């Protein structure tokens, strides 16, 4: 992975670095975007299949899910009532 001077851990196990995947949040020590893992799980892929396909651990997959949950918790949704 790139030097830590340009790498920021934005969630435990999830990092961003402008030089890696154009700054997308990736699983630490990889070039695998957190979004990819969450999307595959949402699409019905099993944790085991993802672990095998990308050589990830359960902890790394949990990091991607935790990051996604953290981002959703911070999201503000404004509901506009209809007349």
Buried (B, 14 or more C-beta within 10 A) or exposed (E): EEEEEEBEEBBEBBBBBEEBBEEBBBBBEBEBBBBBBBEBBEEEEEBEEBBEEBEBEEEBBBBBBBBBEEBEEEEEEEEEEEE
